Amino acid sequence: MVNFVPIRPSRYRAVNVYDHEHVHVDVDVNVIVAVVGCQTALLTDDLQPKKSRSRPRARPRQRPRLRRRDRSRNRVFSVMVTLIFVFLANFVFAAAPQSDSGSGQQWQSLFDGKTLKNWEPTSFGGEGRVHVENGQLILETGSDLTGVTWAGGEIHRMDYEISVESMKLDGNDFFCGLTFPVGDSYCSLIVGGWAGSVVGISSIDALDASENETTRMKNFPKGRWYRIRVRVTQPKIEAWIDDEKMVDVVTTGHRLSVRAEVEPSKPLGIATWRTKAALRDIKVRRLK
């Protein structure tokens, strides 16, 4: 503890009370008063409630008013942006690939999903078993061909479409050989032939699907349904697999035929080659 001992007017000496050793520091009384006053002021300030020192909020700055000419320019700009957006949207929509479903009458179903009504197993010789299972027409693997032939009466010969869904279950050759009439002639759309990847029309001018202008290549994994559609009109034959156009050939001036071993499929039939397949949703419609 330290006491201050007067040594002369207005002068004090600091003395250690516990060991009575004098600290050789002379302190002016005015300094003592100033120090005590500062400490008292600080203590008083701590005891008083604090006042908010936050700055007053600045008033929001008002946006400058646009002149009439500037407002007119903004309106014109907004209209131009809208027109450009509409144009681009129409352009993108027009450029997107769209399926060509054509126009025609209502589809007529050719398979009821329960029986072989209006169909007969085709007598190729060496054919596999044909049966209906779970709403599907099953063509078992044959040696070489297995198929069904239409036995339900007259069929369309011109200006019509025929559609079937087919799935390869086993084997490595065509799982859909669709034979159909073109006027007084016949031909076949082969899907997955010649080791599993050839698509085309057999035959045009005695050339098979692997040899004429309709030859296309496409992979067909097992266990996947493919929607196959053929359109027959006066000038040409067209065919799609799903929404992909695979055949577009002019028939005028060309001779159409089927291979000799496929003759039993006429006038309308579906066959496979050393391959097990499932068929469903077989249908036909007249074009307008």
C-alpha positions as CSV (number, residue, x, y, z in Angstrom):
1,M,0.0,0.0,0.0
2,V,1.3,3.5,-0.8
3,N,0.6,6.7,1.2
4,F,1.5,10.1,0.2
5,V,3.4,12.1,2.9
6,P,3.7,15.9,2.7
7,I,7.2,17.2,2.6
8,R,6.4,20.8,1.8
9,P,3.3,22.7,0.6
10,S,1.9,21.3,-2.6
11,R,4.5,18.5,-2.7
12,Y,4.1,14.9,-1.4
13,R,6.3,11.8,-1.2
14,A,5.1,8.3,-1.8
15,V,5.7,5.9,1.2
16,N,5.4,2.1,1.3
17,V,3.3,1.5,4.4
18,Y,4.3,-2.2,4.8
19,D,8.1,-1.9,4.7
20,H,8.3,1.8,5.4
21,E,10.7,2.3,2.5
22,H,10.5,5.6,0.9
23,V,10.0,5.7,-2.8
24,H,12.1,8.5,-4.1
25,V,9.4,10.0,-6.3
26,D,8.2,13.5,-5.5
27,V,4.7,14.1,-6.8
28,D,3.1,17.4,-7.3
29,V,-0.4,17.7,-5.6
30,N,-1.9,18.9,-8.9
31,V,-0.9,15.7,-10.5
32,I,-2.5,13.7,-7.7
33,V,-5.7,15.6,-8.1
34,A,-5.7,15.1,-11.8
35,V,-5.1,11.4,-11.6
36,V,-7.8,10.9,-8.9
37,G,-10.2,13.0,-10.9
38,C,-9.6,10.9,-14.1
39,Q,-10.2,7.6,-12.2
40,T,-13.4,9.0,-10.6
41,A,-14.6,10.1,-14.0
42,L,-13.9,6.7,-15.6
43,L,-15.7,4.9,-12.7
44,T,-18.7,7.2,-13.0
45,D,-18.8,6.6,-16.8
46,D,-18.8,2.8,-16.3
47,L,-21.7,3.0,-13.9
48,Q,-23.9,5.1,-16.1
49,P,-26.1,3.4,-18.8
50,K,-24.6,3.4,-22.2
51,K,-26.1,5.5,-24.9
52,S,-26.4,4.2,-28.4
53,R,-23.6,5.4,-30.6
54,S,-25.0,4.2,-33.9
55,R,-25.2,6.7,-36.6
56,P,-28.6,7.8,-37.7
57,R,-29.8,6.0,-40.9
58,A,-29.2,7.8,-44.0
59,R,-32.3,8.7,-46.0
60,P,-32.6,6.5,-49.1
61,R,-31.4,8.1,-52.2
62,Q,-34.2,8.8,-54.6
63,R,-33.8,7.4,-58.1
64,P,-33.6,10.1,-60.6
65,R,-36.6,10.5,-62.7
66,L,-36.2,9.4,-66.3
67,R,-37.0,11.8,-68.9
68,R,-39.8,11.1,-71.3
69,R,-37.4,10.3,-74.1
70,D,-35.5,7.8,-71.9
71,R,-38.8,6.0,-70.9
72,S,-39.7,5.7,-74.6
73,R,-36.4,4.1,-75.4
74,N,-36.8,1.6,-72.6
75,R,-40.2,0.6,-73.9
76,V,-38.8,0.1,-77.4
77,F,-35.9,-2.0,-76.0
78,S,-38.3,-4.2,-74.0
79,V,-40.5,-4.9,-77.1
80,M,-37.4,-5.7,-79.2
81,V,-36.1,-8.2,-76.6
82,T,-39.6,-9.9,-76.4
83,L,-39.8,-10.2,-80.2
84,I,-36.3,-11.7,-80.4
85,F,-37.1,-14.2,-77.7
86,V,-40.3,-15.3,-79.5
87,F,-38.4,-15.7,-82.8
88,L,-35.7,-17.8,-81.2
89,A,-38.3,-20.0,-79.5
90,N,-40.1,-20.6,-82.8
91,F,-36.8,-21.4,-84.5
92,V,-35.7,-23.9,-81.9
93,F,-39.1,-25.6,-82.0
94,A,-39.1,-25.8,-85.8
95,A,-35.5,-27.3,-85.8
96,A,-36.3,-30.0,-83.2
97,P,-36.7,-33.4,-84.8
98,Q,-40.4,-34.5,-84.9
99,S,-41.8,-37.9,-85.8
100,D,-43.7,-38.1,-89.0
101,S,-46.9,-39.9,-88.0
102,G,-48.7,-38.9,-91.2
103,S,-52.5,-38.5,-91.5
104,G,-54.9,-41.3,-91.8
105,Q,-57.9,-43.0,-90.5
106,Q,-58.2,-44.8,-87.1
107,W,-55.8,-47.7,-86.5
108,Q,-57.3,-51.2,-86.8
109,S,-55.8,-53.8,-84.4
110,L,-54.7,-57.0,-86.0
111,F,-53.7,-58.9,-82.8
112,D,-56.0,-59.2,-79.7
113,G,-53.1,-60.1,-77.4
114,K,-54.9,-63.3,-76.3
115,T,-55.1,-65.7,-79.2
116,L,-53.8,-66.3,-82.7
117,K,-57.1,-65.2,-84.2
118,N,-56.7,-64.3,-87.9
119,W,-53.1,-65.5,-87.9
120,E,-51.6,-68.8,-88.8
121,P,-48.1,-70.2,-88.0
122,T,-46.2,-70.0,-91.3
123,S,-45.2,-73.4,-92.8
124,F,-41.5,-72.7,-93.7
125,G,-40.2,-76.1,-92.7
126,G,-38.1,-76.2,-89.6
127,E,-40.0,-73.3,-88.0
128,G,-40.1,-72.9,-84.2
129,R,-43.2,-72.9,-82.0
130,V,-45.7,-69.9,-82.2
131,H,-47.8,-69.1,-79.2
132,V,-49.3,-66.2,-77.2
133,E,-47.9,-65.4,-73.8
134,N,-48.6,-62.4,-71.5
135,G,-50.2,-60.4,-74.3
136,Q,-47.3,-61.1,-76.7
137,L,-47.1,-63.2,-79.8
138,I,-43.9,-65.3,-79.3
139,L,-41.9,-66.7,-82.2
140,E,-39.5,-69.3,-81.0
141,T,-36.2,-69.9,-82.6
142,G,-36.5,-71.9,-85.8
143,S,-34.2,-73.5,-88.4
144,D,-34.3,-71.3,-90.2
145,L,-37.5,-69.2,-90.3
146,T,-40.4,-68.9,-87.8
147,G,-43.4,-66.7,-88.4
148,V,-47.1,-66.0,-88.7
149,T,-49.2,-65.2,-91.8
150,W,-52.4,-63.1,-91.9
151,A,-55.5,-65.2,-92.5
152,G,-58.2,-62.6,-91.7
153,G,-59.4,-61.7,-95.1
154,E,-58.6,-58.8,-97.5
155,I,-55.8,-56.3,-96.6
156,H,-54.8,-52.9,-97.9
157,R,-52.5,-52.9,-100.9
158,M,-51.8,-49.1,-101.4
159,D,-52.0,-45.9,-99.4
160,Y,-51.9,-47.5,-95.9
161,E,-49.6,-47.9,-92.9
162,I,-48.9,-51.0,-90.9
163,S,-47.2,-50.9,-87.5
164,V,-45.8,-53.6,-85.1
165,E,-43.7,-53.6,-81.9
166,S,-41.0,-56.2,-81.8
167,M,-38.4,-57.3,-79.3
168,K,-35.4,-59.6,-79.8
169,L,-35.3,-62.2,-77.0
170,D,-32.5,-64.5,-78.3
171,G,-30.4,-65.0,-81.4
172,N,-28.3,-62.8,-83.6
173,D,-30.3,-62.2,-86.8
174,F,-33.4,-60.4,-87.9
175,F,-36.2,-60.4,-85.3
176,C,-38.7,-58.8,-87.6
177,G,-39.1,-59.6,-91.3
178,L,-42.3,-57.8,-92.2
179,T,-43.7,-58.9,-95.6
180,F,-46.4,-56.6,-97.0
181,P,-48.2,-55.8,-100.3
182,V,-47.3,-52.9,-102.6
183,G,-50.0,-52.8,-105.2
184,D,-49.8,-56.1,-107.0
185,S,-46.3,-56.8,-105.7
186,Y,-44.8,-57.8,-102.3
187,C,-41.6,-57.0,-100.4
188,S,-40.2,-57.4,-96.9
189,L,-38.8,-54.9,-94.4
190,I,-35.9,-56.6,-92.7
191,V,-34.9,-55.4,-89.2
192,G,-31.7,-56.7,-87.7
193,G,-30.6,-59.0,-90.5
194,W,-27.2,-60.3,-91.6
195,A,-25.7,-60.9,-88.2
196,G,-28.1,-58.5,-86.4
197,S,-27.6,-54.9,-87.7
198,V,-28.9,-54.6,-91.3
199,V,-32.1,-52.7,-92.0
200,G,-33.6,-52.5,-95.5
201,I,-36.1,-53.6,-98.1
202,S,-35.9,-57.1,-99.7
203,S,-36.0,-57.1,-102.6
204,I,-35.6,-54.2,-105.0
205,D,-34.7,-55.2,-108.6
206,A,-33.7,-58.6,-107.1
207,L,-31.2,-57.0,-104.7
208,D,-31.6,-57.9,-101.0
209,A,-31.8,-55.5,-98.1
210,S,-28.0,-55.8,-97.7
211,E,-27.4,-54.8,-101.3
212,N,-29.7,-52.1,-102.4
213,E,-30.1,-48.4,-101.8
214,T,-32.2,-48.9,-98.6
215,T,-29.4,-50.6,-96.7
216,R,-28.9,-49.1,-93.2
217,M,-27.0,-50.2,-90.2
218,K,-28.3,-50.1,-86.6
219,N,-27.6,-52.0,-83.4
220,F,-30.5,-53.8,-81.7
221,P,-29.8,-54.9,-78.1
222,K,-31.9,-57.8,-76.8
223,G,-34.8,-57.2,-74.4
224,R,-35.8,-53.8,-75.9
225,W,-39.1,-53.0,-77.7
226,Y,-38.9,-51.3,-81.1
227,R,-41.9,-49.7,-82.8
228,I,-41.7,-50.5,-86.5
229,R,-43.9,-48.7,-89.0
230,V,-44.2,-49.0,-92.8
231,R,-46.0,-46.5,-95.1
232,V,-47.0,-47.6,-98.6
233,T,-48.0,-44.9,-101.1
234,Q,-48.2,-44.8,-104.9
235,P,-44.7,-43.3,-105.4
236,K,-42.7,-44.8,-102.6
237,I,-42.1,-46.9,-99.4
238,E,-41.2,-45.3,-96.1
239,A,-40.3,-47.0,-92.9
240,W,-39.5,-45.8,-89.3
241,I,-38.0,-47.5,-86.3
242,D,-39.4,-45.7,-83.3
243,D,-39.1,-42.1,-84.6
244,E,-36.1,-42.6,-86.8
245,K,-36.8,-42.8,-90.5
246,M,-34.9,-45.7,-91.9
247,V,-36.3,-46.2,-95.4
248,D,-37.5,-43.7,-98.0
249,V,-37.3,-45.2,-101.5
250,V,-39.2,-44.5,-104.7
251,T,-40.7,-47.6,-106.2
252,T,-41.8,-46.3,-109.5
253,G,-39.8,-48.0,-112.3
254,H,-38.5,-50.7,-109.9
255,R,-39.4,-54.4,-109.5
256,L,-40.3,-55.4,-106.0
257,S,-40.2,-59.0,-104.8
258,V,-39.5,-61.3,-101.7
259,R,-36.9,-63.9,-101.3
260,A,-37.9,-67.4,-102.3
261,E,-37.9,-68.8,-98.7
262,V,-40.2,-66.0,-97.6
263,E,-42.9,-66.6,-100.2
264,P,-45.1,-68.3,-97.5
265,S,-45.4,-65.0,-95.7
266,K,-47.5,-63.4,-98.5
267,P,-49.7,-61.5,-98.5
268,L,-48.9,-60.2,-95.0
269,G,-46.6,-61.9,-92.5
270,I,-44.0,-61.4,-89.9
271,A,-41.0,-63.8,-89.5
272,T,-37.6,-64.2,-87.8
273,W,-34.4,-65.9,-88.8
274,R,-32.8,-68.2,-86.2
275,T,-34.0,-65.8,-83.6
276,K,-36.6,-65.7,-80.8
277,A,-38.8,-62.7,-80.8
278,A,-41.9,-61.2,-79.2
279,L,-44.5,-59.2,-81.1
280,R,-47.3,-56.9,-79.9
281,D,-49.6,-54.1,-81.0
282,I,-49.9,-55.1,-84.6
283,K,-52.2,-52.7,-86.4
284,V,-53.0,-51.1,-89.8
285,R,-54.8,-48.0,-91.1
286,R,-55.8,-46.5,-94.3
287,L,-54.3,-43.2,-95.3
288,K,-56.5,-40.3,-96.3
